[in-house]
Amino acid sequence: MAIPATLQVALNNNGINAGMPGWAIADAANLSPPIPGSALPIGDAPVAGLTKLMHAFYNYGRAHFTWAQNAANIAVAPGLLTGAADSCACATFNANLKWLAATVCGIPGMATPSPSRVGQFLTVPGAAAIDSGWRGNVRTVTQGFDQFKCFKFSSHYWLGLGGQQFDVCFDKVFVGDVAWTALDAADPGALRDAGVPANQLYKLAKPLPSADYLIMIAMFGPNNWPSWQLTTRADLKKMRR
Protein backbone atom coordinates (compact mmCIF):
# COMPACT_ATOMS: atom_id res chain seq x y z
CA MET A 1 0.00 0.00 0.00
CA ALA A 2 1.45 3.38 -1.01
CA ILE A 3 1.53 6.27 1.42
CA PRO A 4 -1.89 7.99 1.26
CA ALA A 5 -1.67 11.28 -0.63
CA THR A 6 -2.95 13.15 2.42
CA LEU A 7 -0.15 11.68 4.52
CA GLN A 8 2.45 12.60 1.91
CA VAL A 9 1.26 16.20 2.18
CA ALA A 10 1.42 16.04 5.99
CA LEU A 11 4.94 14.62 5.87
CA ASN A 12 6.14 17.33 3.47
CA ASN A 13 4.45 20.07 5.49
CA ASN A 14 6.38 18.91 8.56
CA GLY A 15 9.77 18.74 6.86
CA ILE A 16 9.83 14.99 6.16
CA ASN A 17 10.66 14.39 2.50
CA ALA A 18 11.15 11.29 0.37
CA GLY A 19 14.48 9.69 1.22
CA MET A 20 14.33 10.61 4.91
CA PRO A 21 13.86 7.96 7.63
CA GLY A 22 10.44 9.31 8.59
CA TRP A 23 9.18 8.87 5.02
CA ALA A 24 10.47 5.29 4.86
CA ILE A 25 8.82 4.51 8.21
CA ALA A 26 5.48 6.00 7.15
CA ASP A 27 5.67 4.04 3.88
CA ALA A 28 6.39 0.74 5.66
CA ALA A 29 3.55 1.31 8.17
CA ASN A 30 0.85 0.72 5.51
CA LEU A 31 -1.45 3.27 7.09
CA SER A 32 -5.01 3.47 5.81
CA PRO A 33 -6.27 6.37 3.66
CA PRO A 34 -8.34 8.95 5.54
CA ILE A 35 -12.05 8.45 6.11
CA PRO A 36 -14.02 10.69 3.72
CA GLY A 37 -14.80 13.96 5.43
CA SER A 38 -12.12 13.52 8.10
CA ALA A 39 -9.48 16.18 8.65
CA LEU A 40 -6.91 13.55 9.64
CA PRO A 41 -4.34 12.35 7.10
CA ILE A 42 -4.88 8.66 7.95
CA GLY A 43 -7.95 6.48 8.47
CA ASP A 44 -6.67 4.14 11.16
CA ALA A 45 -8.08 4.29 14.67
CA PRO A 46 -5.52 5.76 17.14
CA VAL A 47 -4.36 2.49 18.71
CA ALA A 48 -4.16 0.70 15.36
CA GLY A 49 -2.30 3.59 13.74
CA LEU A 50 0.21 3.87 16.56
CA THR A 51 0.80 0.11 16.52
CA LYS A 52 1.54 0.18 12.79
CA LEU A 53 3.88 3.14 13.13
CA MET A 54 5.69 1.63 16.10
CA HIS A 55 6.33 -1.63 14.24
CA ALA A 56 7.63 0.18 11.16
CA PHE A 57 9.79 2.52 13.28
CA TYR A 58 11.25 -0.45 15.17
CA ASN A 59 12.04 -2.38 11.98
CA TYR A 60 13.71 0.66 10.45
CA GLY A 61 15.66 1.15 13.66
CA ARG A 62 16.90 -2.44 13.65
CA ALA A 63 18.66 -1.65 10.39
CA HIS A 64 19.73 1.95 10.99
CA PHE A 65 19.56 3.17 14.63
CA THR A 66 21.82 2.59 17.62
CA TRP A 67 21.10 2.99 21.32
CA ALA A 68 23.23 5.61 23.10
CA GLN A 69 23.19 6.37 26.82
CA ASN A 70 22.56 10.04 26.11
CA ALA A 71 20.90 11.57 23.07
CA ALA A 72 22.59 14.39 21.18
CA ASN A 73 20.51 17.53 20.70
CA ILE A 74 20.18 16.76 17.00
CA ALA A 75 18.27 13.56 17.87
CA VAL A 76 15.44 15.49 19.55
CA ALA A 77 12.22 14.92 17.59
CA PRO A 78 12.14 14.93 14.64
CA GLY A 79 15.92 14.48 14.45
CA LEU A 80 15.81 10.71 13.93
CA LEU A 81 13.08 11.09 11.33
CA THR A 82 14.90 13.71 9.25
CA GLY A 83 18.15 11.76 9.37
CA ALA A 84 19.95 14.40 11.45
CA ALA A 85 20.86 11.69 13.99
CA ASP A 86 20.84 7.91 14.17
CA SER A 87 21.50 7.22 17.86
CA CYS A 88 19.76 8.10 21.12
CA ALA A 89 18.32 6.66 24.34
CA CYS A 90 14.85 5.26 25.03
CA ALA A 91 13.06 8.54 25.78
CA THR A 92 14.19 10.07 22.49
CA PHE A 93 13.21 7.00 20.46
CA ASN A 94 9.71 7.21 21.87
CA ALA A 95 9.56 11.01 21.53
CA ASN A 96 10.34 10.70 17.81
CA LEU A 97 7.63 8.05 17.44
CA LYS A 98 5.16 10.31 19.25
CA TRP A 99 6.06 13.24 17.00
CA LEU A 100 5.45 11.17 13.87
CA ALA A 101 2.19 9.78 15.24
CA ALA A 102 0.77 13.00 16.68
CA THR A 103 2.24 15.86 14.65
CA VAL A 104 2.23 14.20 11.24
CA CYS A 105 -0.49 11.54 11.44
CA GLY A 106 -2.82 13.36 13.83
CA ILE A 107 -3.11 10.52 16.34
CA PRO A 108 -4.39 12.14 19.58
CA GLY A 109 -4.09 11.29 23.25
CA MET A 110 -0.39 10.58 23.80
CA ALA A 111 1.50 12.36 26.56
CA THR A 112 5.09 13.45 26.20
CA PRO A 113 7.32 10.53 27.24
CA SER A 114 8.22 10.71 30.92
CA PRO A 115 9.97 8.24 33.25
CA SER A 116 7.47 5.42 32.86
CA ARG A 117 9.59 3.04 34.94
CA VAL A 118 11.98 4.57 37.48
CA GLY A 119 14.46 2.54 39.53
CA GLN A 120 16.89 -0.27 38.76
CA PHE A 121 15.25 -3.26 37.06
CA LEU A 122 15.70 -6.10 34.57
CA THR A 123 13.56 -6.68 31.50
CA VAL A 124 12.01 -10.06 30.69
CA PRO A 125 14.65 -12.23 28.95
CA GLY A 126 14.29 -12.88 25.25
CA ALA A 127 13.75 -9.25 24.21
CA ALA A 128 15.16 -7.80 20.99
CA ALA A 129 16.11 -4.12 21.18
CA ILE A 130 15.69 -1.54 18.43
CA ASP A 131 19.50 -1.48 18.25
CA SER A 132 20.24 -4.80 16.53
CA GLY A 133 23.87 -4.64 17.67
CA TRP A 134 22.90 -4.53 21.33
CA ARG A 135 21.60 -7.96 22.26
CA GLY A 136 21.43 -7.33 26.00
CA ASN A 137 23.70 -6.24 28.82
CA VAL A 138 22.94 -9.07 31.25
CA ARG A 139 24.30 -12.62 31.14
CA THR A 140 24.14 -15.66 33.38
CA VAL A 141 26.82 -18.19 34.27
CA THR A 142 25.65 -20.45 31.43
CA GLN A 143 24.07 -18.01 28.93
CA GLY A 144 25.80 -15.15 27.14
CA PHE A 145 24.26 -11.82 26.20
CA ASP A 146 23.16 -13.08 22.77
CA GLN A 147 21.36 -16.06 24.33
CA PHE A 148 19.82 -14.44 27.41
CA LYS A 149 18.71 -11.16 25.75
CA CYS A 150 17.98 -9.34 29.00
CA PHE A 151 18.49 -5.63 29.71
CA LYS A 152 19.29 -3.81 32.94
CA PHE A 153 17.92 -0.26 33.20
CA SER A 154 17.90 2.48 35.82
CA SER A 155 14.81 4.04 34.20
CA HIS A 156 12.82 3.51 31.04
CA TYR A 157 10.33 5.39 28.90
CA TRP A 158 7.38 4.46 26.71
CA LEU A 159 4.10 5.90 25.41
CA GLY A 160 0.59 5.34 26.71
CA LEU A 161 -2.58 5.35 24.62
CA GLY A 162 -6.01 3.81 25.11
CA GLY A 163 -5.07 2.10 28.38
CA GLN A 164 -2.09 0.33 26.76
CA GLN A 165 1.66 0.97 26.76
CA PHE A 166 3.69 1.25 23.55
CA ASP A 167 7.47 0.82 23.70
CA VAL A 168 9.18 1.32 20.34
CA CYS A 169 12.52 0.27 21.86
CA PHE A 170 11.24 -3.33 21.96
CA ASP A 171 8.21 -3.12 19.62
CA LYS A 172 5.95 -4.07 22.52
CA VAL A 173 2.31 -3.30 23.28
CA PHE A 174 1.48 -4.22 26.85
CA VAL A 175 -0.55 -3.32 29.92
CA GLY A 176 1.31 -2.41 33.11
CA ASP A 177 5.09 -2.70 33.23
CA VAL A 178 8.06 -4.15 31.33
CA ALA A 179 10.02 -5.20 34.41
CA TRP A 180 10.93 -8.83 35.05
CA THR A 181 12.26 -7.99 38.49
CA ALA A 182 13.20 -4.84 40.33
CA LEU A 183 16.70 -4.52 41.77
CA ASP A 184 17.26 -3.62 45.43
CA ALA A 185 20.34 -2.21 47.12
CA ALA A 186 22.86 -4.86 48.15
CA ASP A 187 23.52 -5.26 51.87
CA PRO A 188 26.95 -4.16 53.24
CA GLY A 189 28.12 -7.75 53.72
CA ALA A 190 27.48 -8.60 50.09
CA LEU A 191 29.31 -5.46 48.94
CA ARG A 192 32.33 -6.43 51.08
CA ASP A 193 32.34 -9.95 49.68
CA ALA A 194 32.17 -8.72 46.10
CA GLY A 195 34.61 -5.86 46.64
CA VAL A 196 32.57 -3.40 44.56
CA PRO A 197 30.80 -0.08 45.25
CA ALA A 198 27.04 0.05 45.76
CA ASN A 199 26.28 1.05 42.17
CA GLN A 200 27.90 -2.15 40.85
CA LEU A 201 25.96 -4.73 42.83
CA TYR A 202 22.21 -5.23 43.28
CA LYS A 203 19.98 -7.78 44.94
CA LEU A 204 17.11 -9.18 42.88
CA ALA A 205 13.77 -8.23 44.40
CA LYS A 206 12.44 -11.46 42.89
CA PRO A 207 15.19 -14.09 43.35
CA LEU A 208 15.64 -16.69 40.65
CA PRO A 209 16.40 -20.39 41.20
CA SER A 210 19.97 -19.86 39.99
CA ALA A 211 20.68 -16.24 40.99
CA ASP A 212 19.82 -13.65 43.59
CA TYR A 213 22.36 -10.91 42.80
CA LEU A 214 23.43 -8.85 39.78
CA ILE A 215 27.03 -7.64 39.53
CA MET A 216 28.74 -5.35 37.03
CA ILE A 217 31.47 -7.09 35.05
CA ALA A 218 34.48 -5.72 33.17
CA MET A 219 32.88 -5.83 29.72
CA PHE A 220 31.22 -3.07 27.74
CA GLY A 221 28.59 -3.19 25.05
CA PRO A 222 27.89 -0.82 22.13
CA ASN A 223 28.38 2.86 22.98
CA ASN A 224 30.10 1.80 26.24
CA TRP A 225 26.99 0.41 27.94
CA PRO A 226 28.10 -1.42 31.11
CA SER A 227 27.53 -5.17 31.32
CA TRP A 228 26.21 -7.30 34.17
CA GLN A 229 26.07 -10.92 35.31
CA LEU A 230 23.51 -12.75 37.42
CA THR A 231 25.12 -14.64 40.26
CA THR A 232 24.45 -16.01 43.73
CA ARG A 233 25.29 -14.60 47.12
CA ALA A 234 27.54 -17.59 47.75
CA ASP A 235 29.59 -16.87 44.59
CA LEU A 236 30.25 -13.18 45.24
CA LYS A 237 33.60 -13.85 46.88
CA LYS A 238 34.69 -15.85 43.83
CA MET A 239 33.98 -12.80 41.68
CA ARG A 240 35.75 -10.36 44.01
CA ARG A 241 37.78 -7.72 42.23
Contacts in CASP RR format, 6 or more apart in sequence:
PFRMAT RR
TARGET T0000
AUTHOR 0000-0000-0000
METHOD contacts of the structure
MODEL  1
MAIPATLQVALNNNGINAGMPGWAIADAANLSPPIPGSALPIGDAPVAGL
TKLMHAFYNYGRAHFTWAQNAANIAVAPGLLTGAADSCACATFNANLKWL
AATVCGIPGMATPSPSRVGQFLTVPGAAAIDSGWRGNVRTVTQGFDQFKC
FKFSSHYWLGLGGQQFDVCFDKVFVGDVAWTALDAADPGALRDAGVPANQ
LYKLAKPLPSADYLIMIAMFGPNNWPSWQLTTRADLKKMRR
1 30 0 8 1.000
1 31 0 8 1.000
2 27 0 8 1.000
3 11 0 8 1.000
3 23 0 8 1.000
3 26 0 8 1.000
3 27 0 8 1.000
3 31 0 8 1.000
4 31 0 8 1.000
4 32 0 8 1.000
4 33 0 8 1.000
4 34 0 8 1.000
4 41 0 8 1.000
4 42 0 8 1.000
5 33 0 8 1.000
6 33 0 8 1.000
6 34 0 8 1.000
6 41 0 8 1.000
6 42 0 8 1.000
7 26 0 8 1.000
7 31 0 8 1.000
7 41 0 8 1.000
7 42 0 8 1.000
7 104 0 8 1.000
7 105 0 8 1.000
9 41 0 8 1.000
10 41 0 8 1.000
10 104 0 8 1.000
10 105 0 8 1.000
10 106 0 8 1.000
11 17 0 8 1.000
11 22 0 8 1.000
11 23 0 8 1.000
11 26 0 8 1.000
11 104 0 8 1.000
14 78 0 8 1.000
14 103 0 8 1.000
14 104 0 8 1.000
15 78 0 8 1.000
15 82 0 8 1.000
16 22 0 8 1.000
16 23 0 8 1.000
16 26 0 8 1.000
16 78 0 8 1.000
16 81 0 8 1.000
16 82 0 8 1.000
16 104 0 8 1.000
17 23 0 8 1.000
20 81 0 8 1.000
20 82 0 8 1.000
20 83 0 8 1.000
21 60 0 8 1.000
21 64 0 8 1.000
21 80 0 8 1.000
21 81 0 8 1.000
21 82 0 8 1.000
21 83 0 8 1.000
22 60 0 8 1.000
22 78 0 8 1.000
22 81 0 8 1.000
22 82 0 8 1.000
22 100 0 8 1.000
24 60 0 8 1.000
25 53 0 8 1.000
25 56 0 8 1.000
25 57 0 8 1.000
25 60 0 8 1.000
25 81 0 8 1.000
25 100 0 8 1.000
26 53 0 8 1.000
26 56 0 8 1.000
26 100 0 8 1.000
26 104 0 8 1.000
26 105 0 8 1.000
28 56 0 8 1.000
28 59 0 8 1.000
28 60 0 8 1.000
29 49 0 8 1.000
29 52 0 8 1.000
29 53 0 8 1.000
29 55 0 8 1.000
29 56 0 8 1.000
30 52 0 8 1.000
30 56 0 8 1.000
31 42 0 8 1.000
31 43 0 8 1.000
31 44 0 8 1.000
31 49 0 8 1.000
31 52 0 8 1.000
31 53 0 8 1.000
31 105 0 8 1.000
32 42 0 8 1.000
32 43 0 8 1.000
32 44 0 8 1.000
33 42 0 8 1.000
33 43 0 8 1.000
34 40 0 8 1.000
34 41 0 8 1.000
34 42 0 8 1.000
34 43 0 8 1.000
35 43 0 8 1.000
40 105 0 8 1.000
40 106 0 8 1.000
41 104 0 8 1.000
41 105 0 8 1.000
41 106 0 8 1.000
42 49 0 8 1.000
42 105 0 8 1.000
42 106 0 8 1.000
42 107 0 8 1.000
44 52 0 8 1.000
46 107 0 8 1.000
46 108 0 8 1.000
46 109 0 8 1.000
46 161 0 8 1.000
46 162 0 8 1.000
47 161 0 8 1.000
47 162 0 8 1.000
47 164 0 8 1.000
49 101 0 8 1.000
49 105 0 8 1.000
49 107 0 8 1.000
50 97 0 8 1.000
50 101 0 8 1.000
50 107 0 8 1.000
50 110 0 8 1.000
50 159 0 8 1.000
50 161 0 8 1.000
50 166 0 8 1.000
51 166 0 8 1.000
51 173 0 8 1.000
53 97 0 8 1.000
53 100 0 8 1.000
53 101 0 8 1.000
53 105 0 8 1.000
53 107 0 8 1.000
54 97 0 8 1.000
54 166 0 8 1.000
54 168 0 8 1.000
54 171 0 8 1.000
54 173 0 8 1.000
55 171 0 8 1.000
57 93 0 8 1.000
57 96 0 8 1.000
57 97 0 8 1.000
57 100 0 8 1.000
57 168 0 8 1.000
58 130 0 8 1.000
58 168 0 8 1.000
58 169 0 8 1.000
58 170 0 8 1.000
58 171 0 8 1.000
59 171 0 8 1.000
61 130 0 8 1.000
61 131 0 8 1.000
61 132 0 8 1.000
62 128 0 8 1.000
62 130 0 8 1.000
62 131 0 8 1.000
62 132 0 8 1.000
63 132 0 8 1.000
64 86 0 8 1.000
65 80 0 8 1.000
65 86 0 8 1.000
65 87 0 8 1.000
65 88 0 8 1.000
65 93 0 8 1.000
65 130 0 8 1.000
65 131 0 8 1.000
66 86 0 8 1.000
66 87 0 8 1.000
66 131 0 8 1.000
66 133 0 8 1.000
66 134 0 8 1.000
66 222 0 8 1.000
66 223 0 8 1.000
67 87 0 8 1.000
67 88 0 8 1.000
67 89 0 8 1.000
67 90 0 8 1.000
67 93 0 8 1.000
67 129 0 8 1.000
67 130 0 8 1.000
67 131 0 8 1.000
67 134 0 8 1.000
67 169 0 8 1.000
67 222 0 8 1.000
67 223 0 8 1.000
67 225 0 8 1.000
68 87 0 8 1.000
68 88 0 8 1.000
68 89 0 8 1.000
68 223 0 8 1.000
69 89 0 8 1.000
69 223 0 8 1.000
69 224 0 8 1.000
69 225 0 8 1.000
70 89 0 8 1.000
71 85 0 8 1.000
71 87 0 8 1.000
71 88 0 8 1.000
71 89 0 8 1.000
71 91 0 8 1.000
71 92 0 8 1.000
72 85 0 8 1.000
72 87 0 8 1.000
72 88 0 8 1.000
74 84 0 8 1.000
74 85 0 8 1.000
75 84 0 8 1.000
75 85 0 8 1.000
75 87 0 8 1.000
75 88 0 8 1.000
75 92 0 8 1.000
75 96 0 8 1.000
76 92 0 8 1.000
76 95 0 8 1.000
77 92 0 8 1.000
77 95 0 8 1.000
77 96 0 8 1.000
77 98 0 8 1.000
77 99 0 8 1.000
78 96 0 8 1.000
78 99 0 8 1.000
78 100 0 8 1.000
78 103 0 8 1.000
79 85 0 8 1.000
79 96 0 8 1.000
80 86 0 8 1.000
80 88 0 8 1.000
80 92 0 8 1.000
80 93 0 8 1.000
80 96 0 8 1.000
81 96 0 8 1.000
81 99 0 8 1.000
81 100 0 8 1.000
87 223 0 8 1.000
88 96 0 8 1.000
90 153 0 8 1.000
90 156 0 8 1.000
90 157 0 8 1.000
90 158 0 8 1.000
90 167 0 8 1.000
90 169 0 8 1.000
91 113 0 8 1.000
91 157 0 8 1.000
93 130 0 8 1.000
93 168 0 8 1.000
93 169 0 8 1.000
94 113 0 8 1.000
94 157 0 8 1.000
94 158 0 8 1.000
94 159 0 8 1.000
94 166 0 8 1.000
94 167 0 8 1.000
94 168 0 8 1.000
94 169 0 8 1.000
95 112 0 8 1.000
95 113 0 8 1.000
97 159 0 8 1.000
97 166 0 8 1.000
97 168 0 8 1.000
98 110 0 8 1.000
98 112 0 8 1.000
98 113 0 8 1.000
98 159 0 8 1.000
101 107 0 8 1.000
101 110 0 8 1.000
102 108 0 8 1.000
102 109 0 8 1.000
102 110 0 8 1.000
107 161 0 8 1.000
109 161 0 8 1.000
109 162 0 8 1.000
110 159 0 8 1.000
110 160 0 8 1.000
110 161 0 8 1.000
111 159 0 8 1.000
111 160 0 8 1.000
113 157 0 8 1.000
113 158 0 8 1.000
113 159 0 8 1.000
114 157 0 8 1.000
115 155 0 8 1.000
115 156 0 8 1.000
115 157 0 8 1.000
116 156 0 8 1.000
116 157 0 8 1.000
116 158 0 8 1.000
116 165 0 8 1.000
117 153 0 8 1.000
117 155 0 8 1.000
117 156 0 8 1.000
117 157 0 8 1.000
117 158 0 8 1.000
117 177 0 8 1.000
117 178 0 8 1.000
117 179 0 8 1.000
118 155 0 8 1.000
119 153 0 8 1.000
119 154 0 8 1.000
119 155 0 8 1.000
119 182 0 8 1.000
119 183 0 8 1.000
120 152 0 8 1.000
120 153 0 8 1.000
120 154 0 8 1.000
120 182 0 8 1.000
120 183 0 8 1.000
120 202 0 8 1.000
121 152 0 8 1.000
121 153 0 8 1.000
121 156 0 8 1.000
121 179 0 8 1.000
121 180 0 8 1.000
121 181 0 8 1.000
121 182 0 8 1.000
121 183 0 8 1.000
122 138 0 8 1.000
122 150 0 8 1.000
122 151 0 8 1.000
122 152 0 8 1.000
122 153 0 8 1.000
122 179 0 8 1.000
122 180 0 8 1.000
122 181 0 8 1.000
122 183 0 8 1.000
122 204 0 8 1.000
122 214 0 8 1.000
123 150 0 8 1.000
123 151 0 8 1.000
123 152 0 8 1.000
123 153 0 8 1.000
123 170 0 8 1.000
123 178 0 8 1.000
123 179 0 8 1.000
123 180 0 8 1.000
124 150 0 8 1.000
124 178 0 8 1.000
124 180 0 8 1.000
125 148 0 8 1.000
125 149 0 8 1.000
125 150 0 8 1.000
125 180 0 8 1.000
126 148 0 8 1.000
126 149 0 8 1.000
126 150 0 8 1.000
127 136 0 8 1.000
127 149 0 8 1.000
127 150 0 8 1.000
127 151 0 8 1.000
127 170 0 8 1.000
127 172 0 8 1.000
128 135 0 8 1.000
128 149 0 8 1.000
128 170 0 8 1.000
128 171 0 8 1.000
129 135 0 8 1.000
129 136 0 8 1.000
129 151 0 8 1.000
129 169 0 8 1.000
129 170 0 8 1.000
130 168 0 8 1.000
130 169 0 8 1.000
130 170 0 8 1.000
130 171 0 8 1.000
131 222 0 8 1.000
133 222 0 8 1.000
134 221 0 8 1.000
134 222 0 8 1.000
134 225 0 8 1.000
135 145 0 8 1.000
135 146 0 8 1.000
135 149 0 8 1.000
136 145 0 8 1.000
136 148 0 8 1.000
136 149 0 8 1.000
136 150 0 8 1.000
136 151 0 8 1.000
137 145 0 8 1.000
137 150 0 8 1.000
137 151 0 8 1.000
137 152 0 8 1.000
137 221 0 8 1.000
137 225 0 8 1.000
137 226 0 8 1.000
137 227 0 8 1.000
137 228 0 8 1.000
138 145 0 8 1.000
138 148 0 8 1.000
138 150 0 8 1.000
138 151 0 8 1.000
138 152 0 8 1.000
138 214 0 8 1.000
138 227 0 8 1.000
138 228 0 8 1.000
138 229 0 8 1.000
138 230 0 8 1.000
139 145 0 8 1.000
139 148 0 8 1.000
139 217 0 8 1.000
139 227 0 8 1.000
139 228 0 8 1.000
139 229 0 8 1.000
139 230 0 8 1.000
140 148 0 8 1.000
140 210 0 8 1.000
140 211 0 8 1.000
140 229 0 8 1.000
140 230 0 8 1.000
141 210 0 8 1.000
141 229 0 8 1.000
141 230 0 8 1.000
141 231 0 8 1.000
145 227 0 8 1.000
150 180 0 8 1.000
152 183 0 8 1.000
152 214 0 8 1.000
152 228 0 8 1.000
156 167 0 8 1.000
156 169 0 8 1.000
156 178 0 8 1.000
158 165 0 8 1.000
158 166 0 8 1.000
158 167 0 8 1.000
158 168 0 8 1.000
158 169 0 8 1.000
158 178 0 8 1.000
159 165 0 8 1.000
159 166 0 8 1.000
159 167 0 8 1.000
159 168 0 8 1.000
160 166 0 8 1.000
163 175 0 8 1.000
164 173 0 8 1.000
164 174 0 8 1.000
164 175 0 8 1.000
165 172 0 8 1.000
165 173 0 8 1.000
165 174 0 8 1.000
165 175 0 8 1.000
165 176 0 8 1.000
165 178 0 8 1.000
166 172 0 8 1.000
166 173 0 8 1.000
167 174 0 8 1.000
167 178 0 8 1.000
170 178 0 8 1.000
172 178 0 8 1.000
180 206 0 8 1.000
181 204 0 8 1.000
181 205 0 8 1.000
181 206 0 8 1.000
181 208 0 8 1.000
182 205 0 8 1.000
182 206 0 8 1.000
183 202 0 8 1.000
183 203 0 8 1.000
183 204 0 8 1.000
183 205 0 8 1.000
183 214 0 8 1.000
184 202 0 8 1.000
184 203 0 8 1.000
184 204 0 8 1.000
184 205 0 8 1.000
185 198 0 8 1.000
185 202 0 8 1.000
185 203 0 8 1.000
186 194 0 8 1.000
186 198 0 8 1.000
186 201 0 8 1.000
186 202 0 8 1.000
186 203 0 8 1.000
186 213 0 8 1.000
187 203 0 8 1.000
190 201 0 8 1.000
190 203 0 8 1.000
190 213 0 8 1.000
190 233 0 8 1.000
190 236 0 8 1.000
191 197 0 8 1.000
191 198 0 8 1.000
191 201 0 8 1.000
193 233 0 8 1.000
193 236 0 8 1.000
193 237 0 8 1.000
193 240 0 8 1.000
194 200 0 8 1.000
194 201 0 8 1.000
194 213 0 8 1.000
194 215 0 8 1.000
194 236 0 8 1.000
194 237 0 8 1.000
194 239 0 8 1.000
194 240 0 8 1.000
194 241 0 8 1.000
195 240 0 8 1.000
195 241 0 8 1.000
196 215 0 8 1.000
196 216 0 8 1.000
196 241 0 8 1.000
199 216 0 8 1.000
200 215 0 8 1.000
200 216 0 8 1.000
201 213 0 8 1.000
201 214 0 8 1.000
201 215 0 8 1.000
201 216 0 8 1.000
201 236 0 8 1.000
202 213 0 8 1.000
202 214 0 8 1.000
203 212 0 8 1.000
203 213 0 8 1.000
203 214 0 8 1.000
204 211 0 8 1.000
204 212 0 8 1.000
204 213 0 8 1.000
204 214 0 8 1.000
204 230 0 8 1.000
208 230 0 8 1.000
210 230 0 8 1.000
210 232 0 8 1.000
211 230 0 8 1.000
211 231 0 8 1.000
211 232 0 8 1.000
212 232 0 8 1.000
212 233 0 8 1.000
213 230 0 8 1.000
213 231 0 8 1.000
213 232 0 8 1.000
213 233 0 8 1.000
213 236 0 8 1.000
214 228 0 8 1.000
214 229 0 8 1.000
214 230 0 8 1.000
214 231 0 8 1.000
215 228 0 8 1.000
215 229 0 8 1.000
215 231 0 8 1.000
215 236 0 8 1.000
215 239 0 8 1.000
216 226 0 8 1.000
216 227 0 8 1.000
216 228 0 8 1.000
217 227 0 8 1.000
217 228 0 8 1.000
217 229 0 8 1.000
218 241 0 8 1.000
219 227 0 8 1.000
220 226 0 8 1.000
220 227 0 8 1.000
221 227 0 8 1.000
229 239 0 8 1.000
231 239 0 8 1.000
END
